[in-house]
Amino acid sequence: MAYAVERFGRLDVLVNNAYAFHKDPELLEDVRDEDWARDLDITLTGALRCARAAMPHLAAADGRGAVVNIGSVNGEQDFGAHAYSAAKAGLASLTRTLAGQCAGRGVRVNLVAPGTVATPGWDGREAALERAASYYPLGRVGRPEDIAAAVAFLASSDAAWITGVTLPVDGGILIGNVELGRALRGES
């Protein structure tokens, strides 16, 4: 944070986008404590550490201070990845509590909850992305620019009266089980 302030003269926005993700073992009893702890430490505690370090600078930004946390639809529903999902749910809660605590200092705190996004982390698994796209009501997985636009909005003065919210940017995946609805209506 000190480097950013020294380099740019001030700090207006913090985007917490770090995460760790361990694949779930088949059996709950095979979850390793160190994997669980690493996912929570990087994803949730890391965001707290960064917000804590940035807060004095954001509070000095004359009402321009904003924190945008990157959550996930995994924090809202079960899509697997237990530790990652718990960390993202915790990040949504942390977002709300920080929003309340920091509002009086002129700092807004919000969260963007992406669905599946075609990032380099999916390289080599393009077939999985294609399968996932069929479950999204909008018929595709997200693109990095979908998420970037939401972050830019929440960080901007256009969102000056928004704090403590979770903004799903998810192609509609959280609206419900669209495939089950189609099946029950006798559609393909």
MDAnalysis code that builds the backbone (N, CA, C; Angstrom):
import MDAnalysis as mda
import numpy as np

u = mda.Universe.empty(564, n_residues=188, atom_resindex=np.repeat(np.arange(188), 3), trajectory=True)
u.add_TopologyAttr("name", ["N", "CA", "C"] * 188)
u.add_TopologyAttr("resid", np.arange(1, 189))
u.add_TopologyAttr("resname", ["MET", "ALA", "TYR", "ALA", "VAL", "GLU", "ARG", "PHE", "GLY", "ARG", "LEU", "ASP", "VAL", "LEU", "VAL", "ASN", "ASN", "ALA", "TYR", "ALA", "PHE", "HIS", "LYS", "ASP", "PRO", "GLU", "LEU", "LEU", "GLU", "ASP", "VAL", "ARG", "ASP", "GLU", "ASP", "TRP", "ALA", "ARG", "ASP", "LEU", "ASP", "ILE", "THR", "LEU", "THR", "GLY", "ALA", "LEU", "ARG", "CYS", "ALA", "ARG", "ALA", "ALA", "MET", "PRO", "HIS", "LEU", "ALA", "ALA", "ALA", "ASP", "GLY", "ARG", "GLY", "ALA", "VAL", "VAL", "ASN", "ILE", "GLY", "SER", "VAL", "ASN", "GLY", "GLU", "GLN", "ASP", "PHE", "GLY", "ALA", "HIS", "ALA", "TYR", "SER", "ALA", "ALA", "LYS", "ALA", "GLY", "LEU", "ALA", "SER", "LEU", "THR", "ARG", "THR", "LEU", "ALA", "GLY", "GLN", "CYS", "ALA", "GLY", "ARG", "GLY", "VAL", "ARG", "VAL", "ASN", "LEU", "VAL", "ALA", "PRO", "GLY", "THR", "VAL", "ALA", "THR", "PRO", "GLY", "TRP", "ASP", "GLY", "ARG", "GLU", "ALA", "ALA", "LEU", "GLU", "ARG", "ALA", "ALA", "SER", "TYR", "TYR", "PRO", "LEU", "GLY", "ARG", "VAL", "GLY", "ARG", "PRO", "GLU", "ASP", "ILE", "ALA", "ALA", "ALA", "VAL", "ALA", "PHE", "LEU", "ALA", "SER", "SER", "ASP", "ALA", "ALA", "TRP", "ILE", "THR", "GLY", "VAL", "THR", "LEU", "PRO", "VAL", "ASP", "GLY", "GLY", "ILE", "LEU", "ILE", "GLY", "ASN", "VAL", "GLU", "LEU", "GLY", "ARG", "ALA", "LEU", "ARG", "GLY", "GLU", "SER"])
u.atoms.positions = np.array([
    [0.838, -1.184, 0.000],
    [0.000, 0.000, 0.000],
    [0.882, 1.246, 0.000],
    [1.937, 1.195, 0.803],
    [2.837, 2.354, 0.881],
    [3.458, 2.638, -0.484],
    [3.822, 1.588, -1.214],
    [4.398, 1.789, -2.538],
    [3.385, 2.448, -3.478],
    [2.147, 1.971, -3.470],
    [1.118, 2.548, -4.339],
    [0.907, 4.025, -4.034],
    [0.837, 4.348, -2.748],
    [0.640, 5.746, -2.364],
    [1.854, 6.587, -2.767],
    [3.051, 6.044, -2.550],
    [4.262, 6.777, -2.936],
    [4.317, 6.960, -4.453],
    [3.980, 5.928, -5.183],
    [4.077, 5.959, -6.658],
    [3.017, 6.855, -7.283],
    [1.773, 6.791, -6.762],
    [0.661, 7.496, -7.395],
    [0.144, 8.695, -6.596],
    [0.660, 8.901, -5.423],
    [0.280, 10.058, -4.630],
    [-0.908, 9.853, -3.725],
    [-1.693, 8.805, -3.971],
    [-2.849, 8.497, -3.136],
    [-3.358, 7.104, -3.516],
    [-4.316, 6.633, -2.731],
    [-4.944, 5.344, -3.005],
    [-6.451, 5.557, -2.917],
    [-7.141, 5.329, -4.010],
    [-8.596, 5.516, -4.054],
    [-9.361, 4.193, -4.020],
    [-8.787, 3.139, -4.598],
    [-9.522, 1.889, -4.778],
    [-8.632, 0.701, -4.434],
    [-9.221, -0.256, -3.745],
    [-8.591, -1.546, -3.501],
    [-9.496, -2.615, -4.095],
    [-8.938, -3.488, -4.920],
    [-9.669, -4.649, -5.436],
    [-8.991, -5.887, -4.867],
    [-9.721, -6.626, -4.055],
    [-9.216, -7.884, -3.490],
    [-9.621, -9.019, -4.412],
    [-8.623, -9.558, -5.143],
    [-8.903, -10.565, -6.159],
    [-8.080, -11.830, -5.966],
    [-7.380, -11.967, -4.861],
    [-6.573, -13.168, -4.640],
    [-7.450, -14.291, -4.104],
    [-7.111, -15.506, -4.473],
    [-7.828, -16.660, -3.941],
    [-6.937, -17.891, -4.017],
    [-7.301, -18.889, -3.237],
    [-6.696, -20.213, -3.328],
    [-7.830, -21.209, -3.485],
    [-7.549, -22.298, -4.175],
    [-8.595, -23.266, -4.513],
    [-7.988, -24.664, -4.504],
    [-8.454, -25.484, -3.606],
    [-8.064, -26.892, -3.600],
    [-9.279, -27.727, -3.989],
    [-9.048, -28.670, -4.876],
    [-10.125, -29.566, -5.289],
    [-10.561, -30.415, -4.097],
    [-11.876, -30.610, -3.960],
    [-12.406, -31.418, -2.870],
    [-12.019, -32.883, -3.061],
    [-11.572, -33.535, -1.988],
    [-11.407, -34.988, -2.080],
    [-12.791, -35.636, -2.124],
    [-12.833, -36.884, -2.511],
    [-14.116, -37.570, -2.630],
    [-14.834, -37.673, -1.286],
    [-14.082, -37.890, -0.210],
    [-14.673, -38.056, 1.112],
    [-14.323, -36.870, 2.005],
    [-15.292, -36.402, 2.771],
    [-15.077, -35.277, 3.674],
    [-13.926, -35.533, 4.633],
    [-13.820, -36.753, 5.114],
    [-12.770, -37.045, 6.084],
    [-11.363, -36.983, 5.486],
    [-11.274, -36.846, 4.181],
    [-9.970, -36.718, 3.527],
    [-9.566, -35.265, 3.297],
    [-10.411, -34.300, 3.714],
    [-10.044, -32.886, 3.613],
    [-8.860, -32.645, 4.540],
    [-7.808, -32.108, 3.996],
    [-6.598, -31.847, 4.786],
    [-6.690, -30.458, 5.422],
    [-6.376, -30.361, 6.703],
    [-6.425, -29.089, 7.420],
    [-5.586, -28.024, 6.733],
    [-4.412, -28.380, 6.259],
    [-3.533, -27.383, 5.641],
    [-4.116, -26.839, 4.334],
    [-4.828, -27.654, 3.562],
    [-5.477, -27.164, 2.344],
    [-6.625, -26.218, 2.696],
    [-7.435, -26.621, 3.670],
    [-8.550, -25.790, 4.129],
    [-8.025, -24.443, 4.622],
    [-7.015, -24.487, 5.475],
    [-6.464, -23.264, 6.061],
    [-5.855, -22.364, 4.991],
    [-5.190, -22.930, 4.009],
    [-4.574, -22.117, 2.946],
    [-5.642, -21.398, 2.129],
    [-6.708, -22.106, 1.767],
    [-7.779, -21.468, 0.993],
    [-8.387, -20.299, 1.771],
    [-8.654, -20.506, 3.058],
    [-9.232, -19.428, 3.863],
    [-8.243, -18.301, 4.103],
    [-6.988, -18.635, 4.334],
    [-5.989, -17.607, 4.610],
    [-5.802, -16.672, 3.426],
    [-5.655, -17.226, 2.253],
    [-5.411, -16.382, 1.074],
    [-6.687, -15.652, 0.654],
    [-7.784, -16.375, 0.566],
    [-9.019, -15.818, 0.023],
    [-9.712, -14.848, 0.970],
    [-9.827, -15.205, 2.227],
    [-10.586, -14.406, 3.191],
    [-9.679, -13.537, 4.054],
    [-8.738, -14.141, 4.735],
    [-7.879, -13.376, 5.625],
    [-6.995, -12.420, 4.832],
    [-6.570, -12.824, 3.650],
    [-5.768, -11.941, 2.792],
    [-6.525, -10.669, 2.442],
    [-7.824, -10.802, 2.166],
    [-8.638, -9.618, 1.855],
    [-8.727, -8.696, 3.062],
    [-8.877, -9.271, 4.254],
    [-8.907, -8.456, 5.467],
    [-7.576, -7.721, 5.645],
    [-6.474, -8.440, 5.469],
    [-5.157, -7.809, 5.626],
    [-4.979, -6.642, 4.657],
    [-5.369, -6.845, 3.416],
    [-5.220, -5.772, 2.423],
    [-6.127, -4.593, 2.746],
    [-7.378, -4.859, 3.127],
    [-8.297, -3.772, 3.480],
    [-7.780, -3.003, 4.690],
    [-7.259, -3.721, 5.664],
    [-6.716, -3.073, 6.861],
    [-5.547, -2.156, 6.506],
    [-4.666, -2.622, 5.637],
    [-3.513, -1.806, 5.239],
    [-3.928, -0.618, 4.376],
    [-4.959, -0.802, 3.571],
    [-5.388, 0.267, 2.660],
    [-6.281, 1.305, 3.322],
    [-6.983, 0.939, 4.396],
    [-8.038, 1.779, 4.942],
    [-7.603, 3.208, 5.281],
    [-6.472, 3.435, 5.932],
    [-6.117, 4.831, 6.218],
    [-5.985, 5.675, 4.949],
    [-5.481, 5.062, 3.899],
    [-5.303, 5.782, 2.630],
    [-6.648, 5.991, 1.931],
    [-7.508, 4.958, 1.962],
    [-8.829, 5.079, 1.342],
    [-9.679, 6.112, 2.086],
    [-9.559, 6.151, 3.397],
    [-10.320, 7.120, 4.195],
    [-9.857, 8.547, 3.928],
    [-8.625, 8.697, 3.474],
    [-8.086, 10.026, 3.170],
    [-8.362, 10.444, 1.729],
    [-9.136, 9.644, 0.991],
    [-9.381, 9.893, -0.434],
    [-10.565, 10.809, -0.686],
    [-10.998, 11.558, 0.298],
    [-12.075, 12.545, 0.143],
    [-13.340, 11.956, -0.467],
    [-13.786, 10.825, 0.065],
    [-15.036, 10.219, -0.399],
    [-14.904, 9.356, -1.639],
    [-13.698, 9.246, -2.188],
    [-13.497, 8.399, -3.364],
    [-13.080, 6.979, -2.991],
    [-12.831, 6.724, -1.706],
    [-12.323, 5.420, -1.283],
    [-13.328, 4.308, -1.515],
    [-12.851, 3.227, -2.130],
    [-13.723, 2.080, -2.405],
    [-12.910, 0.796, -2.337],
    [-13.537, -0.219, -1.757],
    [-13.001, -1.573, -1.776],
    [-13.977, -2.407, -2.581],
    [-13.459, -3.162, -3.540],
    [-14.274, -4.108, -4.295],
    [-13.648, -5.483, -4.098],
    [-14.379, -6.333, -3.412],
    [-13.929, -7.705, -3.195],
    [-14.471, -8.587, -4.313],
    [-13.665, -9.550, -4.726],
    [-14.118, -10.496, -5.735],
    [-14.520, -11.777, -5.018],
    [-15.822, -11.994, -4.966],
    [-16.375, -13.189, -4.349],
    [-16.601, -14.256, -5.400],
    [-17.688, -14.971, -5.273],
    [-18.013, -16.040, -6.213],
    [-19.440, -16.494, -5.961],
    [-20.070, -17.027, -6.988],
    [-21.363, -17.671, -6.786],
    [-21.217, -18.868, -5.851],
    [-20.000, -19.392, -5.728],
    [-19.750, -20.491, -4.792],
    [-20.027, -20.074, -3.352],
    [-19.955, -18.792, -3.057],
    [-20.278, -18.310, -1.722],
    [-21.770, -18.203, -1.495],
    [-22.565, -18.395, -2.530],
    [-24.016, -18.267, -2.465],
    [-24.735, -19.614, -2.559],
    [-24.179, -20.558, -3.330],
    [-24.795, -21.871, -3.535],
    [-23.699, -22.918, -3.591],
    [-24.091, -24.183, -3.514],
    [-23.128, -25.277, -3.560],
    [-22.776, -25.608, -5.008],
    [-21.541, -25.281, -5.357],
    [-20.989, -25.688, -6.644],
    [-19.702, -26.482, -6.422],
    [-19.528, -26.993, -5.209],
    [-18.308, -27.731, -4.869],
    [-17.256, -26.808, -4.292],
    [-16.049, -27.352, -4.111],
    [-14.905, -26.607, -3.581],
    [-15.227, -26.025, -2.214],
    [-15.344, -26.902, -1.218],
    [-15.839, -26.515, 0.103],
    [-15.058, -25.375, 0.748],
    [-13.743, -25.469, 0.812],
    [-12.955, -24.431, 1.486],
    [-13.032, -23.116, 0.723],
    [-12.888, -23.175, -0.594],
    [-12.996, -21.980, -1.434],
    [-14.365, -21.337, -1.240],
    [-15.405, -22.155, -1.263],
    [-16.769, -21.655, -1.121],
    [-16.996, -21.023, 0.246],
    [-16.491, -21.663, 1.299],
    [-16.623, -21.100, 2.640],
    [-15.888, -19.767, 2.737],
    [-14.720, -19.702, 2.121],
    [-13.949, -18.451, 2.132],
    [-14.698, -17.352, 1.387],
    [-15.307, -17.676, 0.258],
    [-16.047, -16.671, -0.516],
    [-17.318, -16.242, 0.220],
    [-17.992, -17.162, 0.915],
    [-19.145, -16.787, 1.732],
    [-18.695, -15.875, 2.869],
    [-17.568, -16.197, 3.465],
    [-17.017, -15.339, 4.511],
    [-16.649, -13.972, 3.986],
    [-16.152, -13.924, 2.755],
    [-15.794, -12.647, 2.142],
    [-17.034, -11.777, 1.915],
    [-18.158, -12.402, 1.568],
    [-19.411, -11.646, 1.428],
    [-19.831, -11.064, 2.773],
    [-19.703, -11.844, 3.830],
    [-20.024, -11.345, 5.166],
    [-19.056, -10.242, 5.587],
    [-17.775, -10.439, 5.342],
    [-16.783, -9.422, 5.659],
    [-17.076, -8.128, 4.899],
    [-17.503, -8.247, 3.663],
    [-17.858, -7.076, 2.859],
    [-18.939, -6.253, 3.551],
    [-19.985, -6.926, 4.017],
    [-21.084, -6.219, 4.682],
    [-20.623, -5.571, 5.984],
    [-19.842, -6.295, 6.778],
    [-19.415, -5.722, 8.057],
    [-18.437, -4.578, 7.853],
    [-17.535, -4.696, 6.893],
    [-16.615, -3.586, 6.613],
    [-17.364, -2.386, 6.046],
    [-18.383, -2.650, 5.235],
    [-19.172, -1.542, 4.679],
    [-19.777, -0.717, 5.800],
    [-20.328, -1.386, 6.790],
    [-20.905, -0.671, 7.921],
    [-19.857, 0.063, 8.737],
    [-18.723, -0.568, 8.932],
    [-17.680, 0.034, 9.750],
    [-16.994, 1.196, 9.045],
    [-16.860, 1.137, 7.740],
    [-16.063, 2.126, 7.011],
    [-16.879, 3.248, 6.382],
    [-18.195, 3.115, 6.352],
    [-19.032, 4.125, 5.704],
    [-18.825, 5.510, 6.310],
    [-18.715, 5.582, 7.613],
    [-18.525, 6.866, 8.273],
    [-17.203, 7.535, 7.919],
    [-16.282, 6.771, 7.375],
    [-14.989, 7.318, 6.948],
    [-14.984, 7.631, 5.454],
    [-16.156, 7.490, 4.816],
    [-16.260, 7.816, 3.393],
    [-15.747, 6.732, 2.462],
    [-15.681, 5.495, 2.956],
    [-15.183, 4.382, 2.145],
    [-16.318, 3.394, 1.911],
    [-16.550, 3.061, 0.658],
    [-17.572, 2.086, 0.277],
    [-16.908, 0.717, 0.108],
    [-17.624, -0.343, 0.481],
    [-17.103, -1.702, 0.364],
    [-18.193, -2.565, -0.262],
    [-17.884, -3.167, -1.412],
    [-18.841, -3.996, -2.135],
    [-18.152, -5.256, -2.635],
    [-18.962, -6.177, -3.152],
    [-18.439, -7.447, -3.643],
    [-19.071, -7.787, -4.979],
    [-18.274, -8.274, -5.895],
    [-18.743, -8.822, -7.167],
    [-18.658, -10.340, -7.045],
    [-19.745, -11.039, -7.370],
    [-19.790, -12.503, -7.279],
    [-19.903, -13.105, -8.679],
    [-18.758, -13.416, -9.299],
    [-18.793, -13.994, -10.639],
    [-19.260, -15.443, -10.637],
    [-19.837, -15.826, -11.759],
    [-20.038, -17.236, -12.051],
    [-18.768, -17.742, -12.721],
    [-18.892, -18.790, -13.491],
    [-17.740, -19.352, -14.202],
    [-17.251, -18.347, -15.235],
    [-15.960, -18.051, -15.194],
    [-15.359, -17.077, -16.114],
    [-14.200, -17.748, -16.850],
    [-14.156, -17.593, -18.153],
    [-13.097, -18.180, -18.980],
    [-11.806, -17.396, -18.769],
    [-11.016, -17.841, -17.810],
    [-9.725, -17.233, -17.507],
    [-8.627, -18.249, -17.831],
    [-7.370, -17.834, -17.775],
    [-6.288, -18.789, -18.031],
    [-6.293, -20.002, -17.102],
    [-6.941, -19.888, -15.943],
    [-7.056, -21.035, -15.052],
    [-7.816, -22.203, -15.670],
    [-8.557, -21.944, -16.714],
    [-9.314, -22.986, -17.417],
    [-8.578, -23.512, -18.639],
    [-7.379, -22.999, -18.915],
    [-6.625, -23.477, -20.077],
    [-6.471, -24.997, -20.020],
    [-6.756, -25.638, -21.141],
    [-6.694, -27.092, -21.210],
    [-7.983, -27.769, -20.800],
    [-8.934, -27.003, -20.312],
    [-10.223, -27.568, -19.887],
    [-11.378, -26.871, -20.607],
    [-11.153, -26.538, -21.853],
    [-12.163, -25.822, -22.635],
    [-13.454, -26.615, -22.776],
    [-13.359, -27.941, -22.843],
    [-14.563, -28.772, -22.956],
    [-15.444, -28.612, -21.711],
    [-14.817, -28.492, -20.548],
    [-15.593, -28.278, -19.314],
    [-16.312, -26.939, -19.363],
    [-15.642, -25.921, -19.900],
    [-16.291, -24.606, -20.036],
    [-17.491, -24.689, -20.975],
    [-17.350, -25.425, -22.065],
    [-18.470, -25.576, -23.005],
    [-19.642, -26.272, -22.333],
    [-19.369, -27.313, -21.553],
    [-20.447, -28.002, -20.832],
    [-21.101, -27.058, -19.826],
    [-20.290, -26.297, -19.111],
    [-20.825, -25.373, -18.105],
    [-21.731, -24.329, -18.750],
    [-21.368, -23.862, -19.939],
    [-22.140, -22.808, -20.609],
    [-23.601, -23.202, -20.781],
    [-23.866, -24.471, -20.993],
    [-25.250, -24.911, -21.221],
    [-26.116, -24.766, -19.969],
    [-25.516, -24.630, -18.787],
    [-26.276, -24.469, -17.562],
    [-26.577, -23.009, -17.241],
    [-25.961, -22.098, -17.952],
    [-26.168, -20.672, -17.695],
    [-27.351, -20.168, -18.509],
    [-28.311, -19.505, -17.875],
    [-29.465, -18.995, -18.614],
    [-29.081, -18.119, -19.808],
    [-27.991, -17.372, -19.699],
    [-27.569, -16.533, -20.828],
    [-26.745, -17.310, -21.848],
    [-26.543, -18.605, -21.633],
    [-25.976, -19.478, -22.645],
    [-24.468, -19.418, -22.830],
    [-23.755, -18.806, -21.923],
    [-22.291, -18.764, -22.042],
    [-21.690, -18.566, -20.669],
    [-20.410, -18.869, -20.565],
    [-19.693, -18.536, -19.343],
    [-19.216, -17.096, -19.464],
    [-18.781, -16.551, -18.349],
    [-18.358, -15.157, -18.339],
    [-17.016, -14.938, -19.012],
    [-16.785, -13.691, -19.314],
    [-15.503, -13.247, -19.856],
    [-14.881, -12.297, -18.839],
    [-13.569, -12.203, -18.796],
    [-12.943, -11.285, -17.841],
    [-13.504, -9.866, -17.924],
    [-13.825, -9.406, -19.115],
    [-14.332, -8.040, -19.251],
    [-15.720, -7.870, -18.615],
    [-16.495, -8.953, -18.484],
    [-17.776, -8.869, -17.774],
    [-17.546, -8.496, -16.313],
    [-16.556, -9.118, -15.722],
    [-16.249, -8.875, -14.315],
    [-15.586, -7.507, -14.159],
    [-14.663, -7.199, -15.066],
    [-13.954, -5.911, -15.002],
    [-14.940, -4.740, -15.056],
    [-15.973, -4.849, -15.875],
    [-16.951, -3.760, -15.990],
    [-17.700, -3.559, -14.673],
    [-18.061, -4.653, -14.018],
    [-18.757, -4.535, -12.733],
    [-17.844, -3.936, -11.670],
    [-16.584, -4.358, -11.658],
    [-15.626, -3.810, -10.696],
    [-15.433, -2.317, -10.950],
    [-15.254, -1.948, -12.213],
    [-15.055, -0.533, -12.555],
    [-16.261, 0.296, -12.115],
    [-17.464, -0.232, -12.306],
    [-18.654, 0.484, -11.874],
    [-18.660, 0.688, -10.358],
    [-18.455, -0.392, -9.604],
    [-18.513, -0.281, -8.143],
    [-17.390, 0.579, -7.579],
    [-16.289, 0.684, -8.292],
    [-15.172, 1.521, -7.849],
    [-15.362, 2.984, -8.232],
    [-16.286, 3.263, -9.133],
    [-16.451, 4.608, -9.688],
    [-17.412, 5.471, -8.875],
    [-17.420, 6.726, -9.204],
    [-18.354, 7.652, -8.566],
    [-19.799, 7.380, -8.994],
    [-20.009, 6.612, -10.071],
    [-21.370, 6.226, -10.458],
    [-22.027, 5.360, -9.385],
    [-21.203, 4.733, -8.541],
    [-21.713, 3.886, -7.463],
    [-21.526, 4.563, -6.104],
    [-21.521, 5.873, -6.100],
    [-21.222, 6.638, -4.879],
    [-22.206, 6.397, -3.743],
    [-23.378, 5.861, -4.032],
    [-24.374, 5.640, -2.988],
    [-24.669, 4.153, -2.825],
    [-23.679, 3.331, -3.147],
    [-23.820, 1.879, -3.036],
    [-22.717, 1.367, -2.119],
    [-23.107, 0.668, -1.079],
    [-22.121, 0.027, -0.206],
    [-22.747, -1.190, 0.452],
    [-21.919, -2.202, 0.683],
    [-22.353, -3.405, 1.374],
    [-23.119, -4.397, 0.531],
    [-23.058, -4.272, -0.791],
    [-23.837, -5.160, -1.646],
    [-22.969, -6.255, -2.262],
    [-23.641, -7.347, -2.587],
    [-23.052, -8.397, -3.413],
    [-23.727, -8.303, -4.768],
    [-22.942, -8.052, -5.789],
    [-23.458, -7.933, -7.157],
    [-23.114, -9.201, -7.926],
    [-24.102, -10.085, -8.144],
    [-23.817, -11.263, -8.958],
    [-23.578, -10.850, -10.412],
    [-22.506, -11.340, -10.962],
    [-22.212, -11.170, -12.396],
    [-22.013, -12.600, -12.874],
    [-23.150, -13.245, -13.177],
    [-23.162, -14.703, -13.213],
    [-23.964, -15.330, -14.347],
    [-24.305, -14.559, -15.352],
    [-25.054, -15.125, -16.467],
    [-26.388, -15.724, -16.066],
    [-26.849, -15.414, -14.850],
    [-28.143, -15.888, -14.388],
    [-28.104, -17.202, -13.627],
    [-26.930, -17.746, -13.332],
    [-26.857, -19.073, -12.705],
    [-27.518, -19.112, -11.327],
    [-27.572, -17.987, -10.635],
    [-28.157, -17.991, -9.293],
    [-29.678, -17.813, -9.282],
    [-30.297, -17.635, -10.443],
    [-31.749, -17.435, -10.437],
    [-32.520, -18.714, -10.168],
    [-31.855, -19.840, -10.252],
    [-32.511, -21.104, -9.959],
    [-32.069, -22.170, -10.916],
    [-32.637, -23.323, -10.769],
    [-32.274, -24.451, -11.602],
    [-33.117, -24.419, -12.867],
    [-32.611, -23.718, -13.853],
    [-33.328, -23.532, -15.115],
    [-33.554, -24.862, -15.813],
    [-32.549, -25.738, -15.778],
    [-32.682, -27.042, -16.447],
    [-33.798, -27.871, -15.815],
    [-33.905, -27.863, -14.485],
    [-34.977, -28.595, -13.818],
    [-36.333, -28.001, -14.196],
    [-36.432, -26.700, -14.228],
    [-37.670, -26.046, -14.638],
    [-38.109, -26.453, -16.028],
    [-37.152, -26.498, -16.949],
    [-37.470, -26.937, -18.326],
    [-37.963, -28.373, -18.336],
    [-37.283, -29.238, -17.581],
    [-37.677, -30.642, -17.531],
    [-39.076, -30.793, -16.969],
    [-39.398, -30.052, -15.922],
    [-40.720, -30.151, -15.311],
    [-41.821, -29.637, -16.229],
    [-41.471, -28.696, -17.100],
    [-42.449, -28.182, -18.064],
    [-42.519, -29.048, -19.319],
    [-41.687, -30.095, -19.382],
    [-41.689, -30.992, -20.528],
    [-40.911, -30.459, -21.719],
    [-40.068, -29.446, -21.478],
    [-39.251, -28.909, -22.563],
    [-37.971, -29.749, -22.662],
    [-37.258, -29.551, -23.727],
    [-36.028, -30.336, -23.930],
    [-34.969, -30.067, -22.914],
])
